[in-house]
Amino acid sequence: MVTLKLEGVGALYGRRLAVANVTTPKLRAGEIVAVIGPNGAGKSTLFRRIAGLLQGPGTVSLEGSRKGRSAISYMPQDTGANAVLSVYESILLARKRDRSWYVGDDDLRLIDEIMAALDIAEIGFSDLGALSGGQRQLVSIAQTLVREPEVMLMDEPTSALDLHRQVDVLDLMRQEARGRGILVLIAIHDLNQALRFADKVLVIANGLMQACGTSSEVITANMLREVYHIEARVEKCSRDYDHVIVDGRAA
C-alpha cells in the first residue's frame, strides 16, 4: 500500500519561500484528500513541490511504491492542450509516456474503460482545440488516470464543469481511488464537495498548513472564520456526509 508523508515541506520560487513547513500524517492509498484554502493560498505551489517541479526544504516521503517518484501524476489547472491531436490520440500519448511505444490490447482496453467512465467516448475523434473548457478538463482527467498512477495530484479538476458533472467526476475519483488503490489529492474550492467526497482535508492559507485531518475535524465554523473570514455553521444533512451552510456575513 502506497503512503505519502510530508515533513516540513516548503516550496521555493527563486529565493522566495512560497509555501513553508507543511507536515502531514501518512496519507494512504485509497483515500481522497481535499486540499482547500483561499485563492493564492499556495495549493498549486504545494502540488508542484510534491510533483518535483519545484525545489524547497523538507521531505516528501513515498513508501510502498512500485514506481518510485514516477508513481506521482500531476494534473495542473491549466492543461495546455495540444490542439493538433484528437482526444483519443492525446490519451494514448499520455498512456505511452515513459513506456514502450508498442500499443497492446491492454492499453486500448484501459483507454476505452476510462473514456466510457468519464462519458467522453463520443468525442474521441474530436480535435482538442474544438473542445469546451469542461470537455478539456475531462480529457485531462482521462490522461492522468490512463497512466495508472499510485498518487494523483489534481488541481481544480472540476472548476469548468457544471454541478452534475462535478458530482459524477468526484464520485468516479472516489471509486478509482478505492478500486485501484490510488491516493488522490484534489485542490478544490467547493467545501460541500470536500465534505461529501474527501476522507481527509488539508487546509492551506498564506503558504502555511493550517490543519490536516478528517473533513468533520477540519471543516468547522472556527476554521471558516479564521481562514475564509466568514461566519458559517456546519450541519449534518444526512448520515453520509456533512454540509456547510454559510450565513453570508463577513467575520
N, C-alpha and C positions, 0 to 999 in steps of 0.2 A: 504494500500500500504506500503510495506517494504521500509525503508530507512536505510542507513548506513552512519555514520559520524565519522571521525577520528579527535580527538583533541589532539594535542601534543603527538602523539603516538610514542613510541620508543620500541626497542626490545633488550633484553639482552642475550648474550652468556656468561654464567658465570657472571663475573663482567664487561665485555666489552659491551659498548653500540654500537651495530652493525648498528642500524637504529635509527634516532632521529628526534623528532619534526615534525612528519607528520600530517598535518591538512588539511582536505578536506571540500568542501561544502557537502551538503547532496547528496549522490548517491542513485538513486531511482530505484525501481523495474521496469523492462522492459528495462533498459539501459545496454549497453556493455561498460565497462570501460577498456581500454587498459593500462596496466602498462608497461612502457618502460624504457630503460636505458642500459648502457653498462654492459658487463659481470661483475659479482661481485658487482653490484651497491647496492644490498640489496632487490631486488624484492621478491625472495623466502623467505627471512627473514621476510619481511613485511607480506607476506601471512601467514606464520606460527604464527606471532603475532596476526593477526586478527582472525585466527582459534583457538586461545587459547593454542597453543602448545609451545609458548614462553612467558615469562614474560617481563614486561617493563613498563615505565611510560606512562601516557596519558590515554585517554578514547576511547574505541571502543563502540559507541552508535548504537544499533539496535532498531529501532522503528517500530511499526505496525506489528510485527511478531506474528504468531500463535504458534510458536515452541520455542521461546527464542533462546539461543545460539546453540541449535541443528539444527536450520534453516540453519546454515552455513556449507557447504560441501567443503572440500579442496581436490583438485586433485594435488598431488605432481608431479614433473617432473619424478622422478624415482618411478614407481608404485609398484615395488617389487612383481610381480605377482606370485601367488602360482601355480606352475606347476602341482600339483596333481589334480586341479579342471578343469572341462571343462569351456568353455566360458559361457555357459548358467548357469551353477551352480554358477559361480563367480558373475554373475549379479543378480541372485536370492538371493544369500547370502547378497549382498550389499543392495538389496531391503528390506530384513527382519532384517537388523541391527537396533537395538533399537525398534523393533516391535514384535508383536506376531509371533510365528513360523507357525501359520496357513497360508497356501497358498491358496488364493482365486482366482476366475476368474479375478478380477480386477488387481491382481498382475501379472498374466500371460499375460493379455491383454496389460498392460503397457510395460512389458519387450519386447513383440513381436513388439510393435509400435516403441520403441526406437531402437531395433536391426535393424528393417527394415529401419528406417530413416538414420542410420549410415551405412547401407549396409553390415552388418556383420551376417545376419541370416544364411548364408551358412556355416559359421564356428562355429555355435552354439555348436556343439558337439566335437569340436577340443579341445585338451589339451592346456592350456595356455602356457605351456613350448614349444610347437611346433610353436608358432606364431612369425611372424616378429615383429620388433620394432614398425612399423606403425600400425599393427593389434592390438598390446597390447595397444597402445595409444587409439585406437578407443574403445576397450573394457573398458578401464579405464574411458573414457567419458561416456559410457553407464552406468557403475557402479555409476557414480556421478549423472547422470540425473535420474536414476531409484529411487533414494532416495527422489525425489521431493523436492529439497532444495529451499529455498527462496533467498539464497545468494550462488553463486558458485565462488570459488577461483580456477582458472585453471592455473597451472604453466607450460608454454610452451606446450600446449596440441597438437600442430601440428608440433612439431620440427622433428618428424620422418616420416612425410607424404610428398608425392610429391605435387607439386603445385596445381594440380587439386583437390586432396583430401583436401588440406588446405582450398581452397575456399569453397568446399562443406561443410566442418565441420564448418567453421566460419559463413557461411550463415545459417546453421542449428541452431547454437547457437544464432544467432540474432532472428531467428523465435521462438525458445524456450523462449528466454528472453521476447519477446513481447507477445507471445501467452499464456504463463503460468505465467507471472508476476514475473520473476526471475531477480535479479540483478546479472550480470556476470562480474567478474573481471578476465581479461586474461593477464598474463605476456607473452609478445610477442616481438620478435626481428625485424620482418619484418615491417618496418614503413609504407610501402604501404598498407599492410593489416590493420594496425591500422587506417590509414586514411580512408580506404574503409568501415570498419565494425564498428568502435567504435563511440559511442556517445560522450564519454569523454576520455581524455588521462591524465594519471598521470605519471610524469617523476621522476625517482629516480636516483641519482648519488652520489657516495661516501656516501651512507647511509642517504642522505638528500633528501627531496622532492624539486624539482626544479620548478615544475609548475603543475597545475591541472585545466583543463577546456576543452572546445570543441577541437576537433582534429585540426581544422583550426586555433584556437587561440594558441595552444601549439606547434604544429609541424611547426616550422618556420626555415628559414635559420639561424637566430641568435641562436636558441636553438641547432640546429645541430652543429653549430660551437663551442658553449660553452660546450655542454655535450658530443658530439661524436667526436669533433675535426676534422670535415670535412667541406669542402666548398661545399655547395649544394644549390639548389633552389627548391622551392615547386611551382608547376604549376597546374592549373586546367586542367584536361584532359577530364572531362565530366561534365554534370550538377549534377551528383550524388555524386561524390567524388573527392578529390584531389589526386595528385600523386607526389611522391618525385623523383626528378632527381638528381643524385649525379654526380658532375663533376670529382670526383676521385682524388681530391687534399687534402692533409692534411692541416688543418687550421694552 
